[in-house]
Amino acid sequence: MPRLHMLKLLVLGVTLVGGLSAAVDVSATNNLPNPYRPIDNWAQLPAGVQWGQVIAVQPDNHGNLWVFHRSDPPILQFDASGKFLKSFGAGMFVEPHGLAIDRDGNVWVTDAQGKDGKGQQAFKFSPDGKVLMTLGKAGVAGAGPDTFNGPCDVVVAPNGDIFVADGHGGDTNARVVKFSKDGKFIKEWGKKGSGPGEFDTLHSIAMDSKGRVFVADRGNSRIQIFDQDGKFIDQWKQFGRPSGIFISKNDTLYSVDSQSDEKTNPGVKRGIRIGSARDGAVKVFIADTSPDPKMALAEGVSADAKGDIVYAAGVSSMALHKFVKK
């Protein structure tokens, strides 16, 4: 083989490993296998409660499921069978958005808008609903070390450090803000834009087993990857235009695309893509089955410990969806 041809192949292979190459056919992930089937009407809401816009869902270490939706009470817990267990947070939020469960089982949520002295904050609750910490100033939008503007999501590192994805596009912020476990500001990174380390709607945030920070940079149709000091590592477009991302303990990456169309992300279909946070390979695609092309099935996603069940939080569909392996 000619040396020049070998060199071209080597460069292409190195580029593909990083997931950045224009040679990667992102639309190919529309046609991957789907080993899952949907289960309808499985979660049992308590009397008098109806689903609002369901924005986030995550399991805890006991196999129970926490759900954040835009109706009171906004924070709900179910067991694996869908039996309702508890709820809290009524009257506390303007726009429920992000949800995370830390290693101790505490429930973290974000309120992405401000009104009447509420919102623009991140909260830490005990599993029983006691407020343990608040970040941000209630009802105050800002870009300082103690204010947010559009905090979309939160993730907590094993050592307790807190990372807030702060910014929902438009005139909101476009940064990741890092705090110590006791809520003290450490640093921030990011600005509006489309280059490495720049953001347009940080709609979700997650962390892999190596401690790398994954940001669903939805407005730029990509996932960006950083170390915990904000150093840019990589960007992946093969997981679609991500509204929600979730990384399991074995580094399986789940990404739900609620916005791709021929205008925002040509050639890419909406749905849930499942692959590896280690190398960026996408292996499964659960297509969006919403009957209305203008309304996505879901914006949040997670899975059980074994990956046998995928959960999807429906904002437009106003439902908690469940997919199980066939």
N, C-alpha and C positions, 0 to 999 in steps of 0.2 A: 504494500500500500504506500503511495507517495507520502513523503513526510508532511507536506502541507495539508493533505487531506486528514492525516492522523491528528495533526495539531488542531484542526477545526473541530473534529469530533471530541477531542479532549476538552477544549474550551466550552463546547456545548454541554458536555456532561457535567462539568464543574458548575456551570451556570444553572443547569436544571436542578441540581441537588439543593441549591438555595431557594428554589421556587420563584426566582425573579425573572427568568428568561421569557422574552416575548414569544419564543418558540413553543412554550407550553400552551396547549389547546385547552383553555379553561372550559369551553363549551362541552368538552368530552365528558365532564363530570355530570352531564345531564343524563347519561345513558348507563350508569353503573347499576349493579344489582340492588334490589330492595328485598331483604329477607324479613321485613316487618309487615304486620297487618294492623289496622286500626281497631281499637276497642272504644265503643261509644258509651256515653252516659254512665261512666263507672264511678266517678267521685260523688259521694253522697253529701250534699250540702245540708246544713241544719235548717230547721223550719224557719221560714221568714227571710232566708238569705238567698239571693240570686247572684249569678255571676255578673260582675262588671267586666271591664276590659282586663283580661288576665295578662299581666306583663312579664311575670317571672315565676320560675318553679325550680326548686332544688331539693334533693334528698339530704337527710342527715346521716350520721354514722349508725343509727339504729334502724335504718330502712324506712323511716317515716318521711313524709313529703311536706315541704313548706311551700306555700303558694302566696303570691302577692298580686292582688287585683284591685281595680278602681271602683270599689263599692265597700260599704261598711258591713261587718268588720273587714279590714283590708288584708290582714295577715291570718292565714288559715293553715292548720296542720291536719294531715290525713295519714292513716296507716297505709301500708302497701296495697291493701285490698280496696282502698277508697273510702274507708270508714272515717267520718269526721271525728277529730280528737279535741281540738281547741282553737280559739281565735283571740285576737287582741288588736289594738291600735285604732279603734273606732274614733273618728273625728280628728285624727292627728295629722292627716296628710292632704296636700293639694293635688299632687300628681304622683302616685306610687310608681316607682320605676325599677331600680335595681334590687337584687336580693342575693345574699351570700350566707353560707353557714360556715362558721369557723371550726377549728379542731375541737373546741370545747362545747360545741353545740349551740353557741350563741347565734342569734339571728340578726344579720346586718341588712339594712334597707336604705334606699335613697329616695328623696322627694325632689323631683326634677323641676318644679315650678314654685313660685312664691305668691302668696295672696293673704291679705288680712292677718299679717303677722305670723304666718306659717310657711313652711316650705324652704327650699334651697338648703337642705341639710342631709346629713347621713346619720343614721341611728344604729346603736347597738342595743339589742334586747337580750335578756336572758330567755331560755326556752319557755319560761312561764310568763313572759310579757313585761318584765320589769326593765325600764330604761336604765342601761348601764353607762352609756356614753352618747353624747351628741357632738357632731362636727359641723361647723358652719354656723351662721347667725340666722335665727328664725325669720323668714320672710325677706331677708336682705340678699340681693344679688351683688356679687363682686368678684374680683380676681385676686384678692389678697390671700395671705396665709391662713386666714380664719373665715373666709367667705367662699361660696360657690356660685356658679351661674349655669344651671342645667346639669347637676350631677346625675349621671345616668346609671352608674353601677359602682360596686365596691368589691374588693377582694382582699383577704387577709393572709399574709405569709405565715409559715410555720412558727416564726419567731415572734409573731404578733404585729409586725409592721402592717400598716393599713394603706391601701392604694385606692384612690377614688378617681374614676373616669369622669372628668368634669367638662361637660360641653355637649349640647344637643343641636349643633349647627346654628345657622342664622347669626344673631348677635350675642350668642352665649359664649362661654369659654371654649378653649380647645387645648386641654392640658391633662396630664396625669399628676395628681397631687399625692405625695407620700407623707405619712405620719408615723410616729412611733406608736407602740402599743398602748401608751397612755394618752394618745391624742395630740402630741406635740408635733408641730410642722417640722418636717425634715427638708423637703425640697419639692420642686415641680419641674416638669419638662413638657415641651410641646408648644405649638402655636398653630394658627389657622394656615392651611395650605395643603398641598398634595405631595410634597417631598418626603423623604425619610424623616421620621420624627415629627411630622406635621399632621394635623388632624382636621377632619370635617365630620362631626357627629361621632363621639366616642360612645357607642351605644351599649357596649358590654365589655367586661374585662375578666380575665381568668389567669390562672397560674399553673404551670406544669410541675412535674416532680423535681425538676432542676431549679425551680424557683424563678424561671423566666416569666415575664409579664406579657400576656397576649392581649392586645386591644382590638376590638371589633371597630375598625375605622370605617363605618358604614358609608359615609358620604364619598369616600374614595374607593369603595368596593374592594376592600382588602382587610386582612389581619396583619397588624404590625407586631413584631416581637422585640422585647427589650430585656436588658438585665435590670436588676432592682435599683440601679443608679441612673436609669434612663438611657443607657447606651443602646443605640439601635443595633439590632442583630440581623433582622430579615423582614421581608414582607411577602405575604402569600395572597394570591388572588384566586387560587383554585377552589377555595371554600365559598365562593360566591360573594354576594353583597351582604355581609353579616349584620343581622340585627341582634342576635344572641349567640354567645359561645359558651361552651362548658367543657372542661377537661377533667377526665376521670383520674383516679389514682394510678392507673396503668398507662396514662398518657394517651388515651383515646380522645380525640378532639371532635366535638359536636358543634356544628354551625348551622343556624337557621337563617335562610335568606327570605326576607319578606318583601323585597322591593325590586329585584332585578326585572327589567323589561328591555325592549329594544332601544329605549332612550337612556336609561340609567346604566345599563350593563349589557350591551348587545350580545346575543347568543347564549346568555346564561339564564336558566330557568329557576324559578323560586322553589324552595323546598329545604329539606334537612340533609346536609352532607356530613358524613362520618368518616374519619380517617385517623391519621397519626400526628400527634403534636411533636413527635421526634424527627420525622423526616418530611412531613407535609403531604404524604401520599393520601389520596382520597379513595375510599373503597366502597362506600355505600351512598346511595341517593334515594331519599324518600320524597317523592314529588309532592308539591303543594296541590291539594285536592279541593281547594276552595272553589265553589261553583261560580263565584263572582270574580272575574279577573282583576277587578280593582280592589279587592279585599283579600289580604293574605290570611292564610290559615293560622300562622303563629309568628311571634317575634322573640319568644324565649324558648330555651331548650335545655334539657339535662337528661340524665339516664341513671338507672340503678347501678349498683356496684359491678354486676356481671355484664352489663350491656345488653341484657335480654329485654329490657323495657326502655323505651325512649319516651320522655314526657315533653310536651310542647305547649307553651302558654299563648293563647290566642287573644290578641287585642281586638282585631276586627271581628273575629268569629265569636268573641266573648265566651270562651270555653276552655277547659283544661283537657287537652288531647293526650291520648295514650296509644303507643304502638308497641306490640309485642312480637318477638321472633316467631315466625311461622313454624 
